[in-house]
Amino acid sequence: GHADKDSAPATVAFDNKDQTASKAGLRGWGKRAMLAMNNHAEQLPQFGLAAVLNVAVRAGVTPWAVSGVMAAIAVFRGAHLAFYLADVDGLRSLSFLGSSALTLTLYAMVFVTF
């Protein structure tokens, strides 16, 4: 981790009546967890659309290659979460790029006949 304020323990109490202020006050792993969750939510629609397109094009029969790419995306996203929480920025970025590249691959696979 880094020796900055974001590496500090997440000791801020969460106020459910004022969630916005509580989230703004998060530090350390709590802040990284929230940022990771936001990032996952931002990438989910792209992955979902690519997955749905592949299933639709194949009339409900998804080849193992498509399933394999989907599984690899899930592994990269899991690694992204772990690296985000551990504050390992370089590997976090690489796992994000890996999942993004695989999502683009999933789109390209819509046009490939198996």
C-alpha beads as a LAMMPS data file, in Angstrom:
LAMMPS data file: protein, C-alpha beads

114 atoms
113 bonds

1 atom types
1 bond types

-500.0 500.0 xlo xhi
-500.0 500.0 ylo yhi
-500.0 500.0 zlo zhi

Masses

1 110.0

Atoms # bond

1 1 1 0.000 0.000 0.000
2 1 1 0.858 3.636 -0.133
3 1 1 1.678 5.853 2.838
4 1 1 -1.077 8.338 2.015
5 1 1 -4.466 9.016 3.582
6 1 1 -6.165 6.375 1.390
7 1 1 -4.133 3.641 3.093
8 1 1 -5.523 4.577 6.494
9 1 1 -7.959 2.164 8.127
10 1 1 -11.599 2.680 7.240
11 1 1 -12.671 3.841 10.692
12 1 1 -15.500 6.183 9.711
13 1 1 -18.870 5.069 11.085
14 1 1 -21.512 4.617 8.407
15 1 1 -24.678 6.675 8.821
16 1 1 -27.525 4.998 6.949
17 1 1 -29.602 8.191 7.183
18 1 1 -26.913 10.183 5.352
19 1 1 -25.290 7.671 3.024
20 1 1 -23.805 10.262 0.676
21 1 1 -21.846 11.963 3.455
22 1 1 -20.787 8.605 4.873
23 1 1 -19.503 7.430 1.506
24 1 1 -17.619 10.709 1.013
25 1 1 -15.876 10.152 4.350
26 1 1 -14.664 6.640 3.580
27 1 1 -10.917 6.003 3.663
28 1 1 -8.627 3.045 3.144
29 1 1 -10.138 -0.270 2.085
30 1 1 -13.688 1.042 2.537
31 1 1 -13.086 3.742 -0.057
32 1 1 -11.367 1.262 -2.391
33 1 1 -14.260 -1.199 -1.993
34 1 1 -16.768 1.496 -2.940
35 1 1 -14.684 2.541 -5.962
36 1 1 -14.313 -1.084 -7.063
37 1 1 -18.070 -1.601 -6.774
38 1 1 -18.675 1.506 -8.899
39 1 1 -16.208 0.253 -11.509
40 1 1 -17.881 -3.158 -11.664
41 1 1 -21.281 -1.512 -12.075
42 1 1 -19.910 0.616 -14.931
43 1 1 -18.567 -2.418 -16.820
44 1 1 -21.529 -4.727 -16.278
45 1 1 -23.727 -3.313 -19.108
46 1 1 -20.967 -3.774 -21.710
47 1 1 -20.381 -7.369 -20.608
48 1 1 -24.097 -8.101 -20.378
49 1 1 -24.837 -6.814 -23.869
50 1 1 -21.974 -8.812 -25.385
51 1 1 -23.158 -11.941 -23.577
52 1 1 -26.780 -11.472 -24.647
53 1 1 -25.768 -10.815 -28.261
54 1 1 -23.726 -14.018 -28.334
55 1 1 -26.580 -16.064 -26.911
56 1 1 -29.121 -14.460 -29.278
57 1 1 -26.988 -15.029 -32.381
58 1 1 -26.539 -18.678 -31.456
59 1 1 -30.252 -19.307 -30.777
60 1 1 -29.610 -20.137 -27.138
61 1 1 -26.701 -22.504 -27.747
62 1 1 -23.550 -20.907 -26.367
63 1 1 -20.333 -22.556 -27.579
64 1 1 -17.593 -23.411 -25.102
65 1 1 -15.371 -20.665 -26.566
66 1 1 -17.925 -17.994 -25.630
67 1 1 -18.428 -19.527 -22.197
68 1 1 -14.667 -19.663 -21.713
69 1 1 -14.257 -15.976 -22.525
70 1 1 -17.106 -15.139 -20.155
71 1 1 -15.437 -17.166 -17.395
72 1 1 -12.095 -15.461 -18.066
73 1 1 -13.795 -12.053 -17.778
74 1 1 -15.192 -13.099 -14.399
75 1 1 -11.708 -14.155 -13.263
76 1 1 -10.193 -10.842 -14.386
77 1 1 -12.993 -8.899 -12.648
78 1 1 -12.430 -10.913 -9.472
79 1 1 -8.723 -10.156 -9.649
80 1 1 -9.555 -6.489 -10.246
81 1 1 -11.623 -6.446 -7.054
82 1 1 -8.887 -8.165 -5.043
83 1 1 -6.190 -5.811 -6.336
84 1 1 -8.434 -2.791 -5.731
85 1 1 -9.032 -3.788 -2.117
86 1 1 -5.334 -4.583 -1.608
87 1 1 -4.352 -1.197 -3.130
88 1 1 -2.159 -2.754 -5.827
89 1 1 -2.735 -0.203 -8.580
90 1 1 -0.544 -1.648 -11.344
91 1 1 -2.089 -5.122 -11.232
92 1 1 -5.526 -3.582 -10.747
93 1 1 -5.096 -1.666 -14.005
94 1 1 -3.801 -4.747 -15.831
95 1 1 -6.758 -6.823 -14.664
96 1 1 -9.116 -4.044 -15.797
97 1 1 -7.442 -3.941 -19.223
98 1 1 -7.624 -7.741 -19.455
99 1 1 -11.335 -7.817 -18.718
100 1 1 -11.937 -4.944 -21.151
101 1 1 -9.998 -6.689 -23.929
102 1 1 -11.932 -9.895 -23.324
103 1 1 -15.239 -8.001 -23.398
104 1 1 -14.258 -6.587 -26.804
105 1 1 -13.360 -10.137 -27.851
106 1 1 -16.843 -11.233 -26.786
107 1 1 -18.334 -8.594 -29.095
108 1 1 -16.121 -9.782 -31.977
109 1 1 -17.259 -13.356 -31.338
110 1 1 -20.820 -12.355 -32.261
111 1 1 -19.624 -12.312 -35.888
112 1 1 -17.673 -15.580 -35.759
113 1 1 -19.348 -18.819 -36.786
114 1 1 -18.545 -21.810 -34.556

Bonds

1 1 1 2
2 1 2 3
3 1 3 4
4 1 4 5
5 1 5 6
6 1 6 7
7 1 7 8
8 1 8 9
9 1 9 10
10 1 10 11
11 1 11 12
12 1 12 13
13 1 13 14
14 1 14 15
15 1 15 16
16 1 16 17
17 1 17 18
18 1 18 19
19 1 19 20
20 1 20 21
21 1 21 22
22 1 22 23
23 1 23 24
24 1 24 25
25 1 25 26
26 1 26 27
27 1 27 28
28 1 28 29
29 1 29 30
30 1 30 31
31 1 31 32
32 1 32 33
33 1 33 34
34 1 34 35
35 1 35 36
36 1 36 37
37 1 37 38
38 1 38 39
39 1 39 40
40 1 40 41
41 1 41 42
42 1 42 43
43 1 43 44
44 1 44 45
45 1 45 46
46 1 46 47
47 1 47 48
48 1 48 49
49 1 49 50
50 1 50 51
51 1 51 52
52 1 52 53
53 1 53 54
54 1 54 55
55 1 55 56
56 1 56 57
57 1 57 58
58 1 58 59
59 1 59 60
60 1 60 61
61 1 61 62
62 1 62 63
63 1 63 64
64 1 64 65
65 1 65 66
66 1 66 67
67 1 67 68
68 1 68 69
69 1 69 70
70 1 70 71
71 1 71 72
72 1 72 73
73 1 73 74
74 1 74 75
75 1 75 76
76 1 76 77
77 1 77 78
78 1 78 79
79 1 79 80
80 1 80 81
81 1 81 82
82 1 82 83
83 1 83 84
84 1 84 85
85 1 85 86
86 1 86 87
87 1 87 88
88 1 88 89
89 1 89 90
90 1 90 91
91 1 91 92
92 1 92 93
93 1 93 94
94 1 94 95
95 1 95 96
96 1 96 97
97 1 97 98
98 1 98 99
99 1 99 100
100 1 100 101
101 1 101 102
102 1 102 103
103 1 103 104
104 1 104 105
105 1 105 106
106 1 106 107
107 1 107 108
108 1 108 109
109 1 109 110
110 1 110 111
111 1 111 112
112 1 112 113
113 1 113 114
